[in-house]
Amino acid sequence: MKEPIQEPGHTVSGSRLNIKEAKKRCEAAMPAPWRTRRKEDDAPNVDVMMGKTVIATMGDFYPEAEFVAHARSDLPAALEALEEAQGEIARLGTQTIIWASWLQMRTERDEAQGKLEAVQRVGEEYFRMGVGDVAYELRNAILRGTKEEK
């Protein structure tokens, strides 16, 4: 039988990870530290314990029992780190939008500056040719953002 594929950010059942609900489950669980203990009798069992209280017996699955025991402290820390990362992503996203807007305005300014310099060069050429009044009026019309017909 094929194992179900767990999508990033989703639980094994396929639902989206709900950080708030996961934190509630952490807060409702018995406080840390949890630990593991191998039983000394004939059965190869591993207990997950909170203090002296056995909260789960896991057969001969020591790595899994260690996982369960450490999850009590690892999961709250991971959820906190996830929330911090999400906050940083949101902050960087806003910062990226600001930088993109600034870059767009700078590009538009540079393009406008280049066009203005081209118009000024044409105007200077017209002055040298003796038709300076027309060039001056054309320059002023462009600076005002209007087109005037003569």
C-alpha positions, -999 to +999 in steps of 0.1 A: +000+000+000+013+034-009+020+059+018+001+091+015+022+121+004+022+149+029+022+183+012+043+211+028+022+231+053-004+204+056-011+177+081-010+140+073-048+141+067-043+168+041-057+197+060-037+230+064-017+233+096-036+255+121-009+270+143-034+284+168-050+249+173-016+232+175-006+257+202-038+250+221-030+212+220+005+220+233-009+241+262-034+215+271-008+187+273+010+179+305+040+201+309+075+191+299+099+175+304+088+141+291+113+112+289+115+076+278+123+045+298+130+010+286+112-016+308+134-041+325+110-070+323+109-096+295+087-075+272+106-052+249+086-021+258+094+016+259+074+039+281+070+076+275+069+093+309+061+126+325+079+126+358+072+092+373+039+088+354+038+065+324+017+083+297+023+058+268+038+024+263+051+019+228+063-016+224+099-019+211+098+014+193+125+034+211+131+060+183+094+066+181+091+069+218+119+094+219+101+114+192+069+115+212+088+125+244+107+153+227+077+165+207+063+180+240+091+206+240+101+206+203+067+213+189+060+246+209+095+258+200+089+249+163+055+267+163+071+298+178+099+297+152+073+293+124+054+323+136+086+344+138+095+333+102+060+341+089+062+376+105+096+381+089+082+370+055+054+395+059+078+422+068+101+414+039+071+412+015+061+448+025+097+459+022+100+443-012+069+462-024+083+494-012+116+488-029+099+477-061+079+510-061+110+530-055+128+512-083+099+518-107+098+555-098+135+558-102+134+541-136+106+564-148+126+594-135+157+583-153+137+578-185+121+612-182+155+628-175+169+611-206+140+625-227+144+660-213+182+659-220+174+649-256+149+678-260+175+701-246+201+689-271+176+695-299+169+729-285+206+738-284+209+727-320+180+749-330+196+779-312+227+773-332+206+772-364+189+805-355+154+791-347+158+794-309+123+808-301+106+777-315+129+754-296+124+773-264+086+771-268+088+734-276+109+728-245+085+747-222+055+728-237+072+695-230+081+705-195+044+715-189+033+681-203+013+696-231+016+697-269+012+730-286+007+733-323+023+763-341 
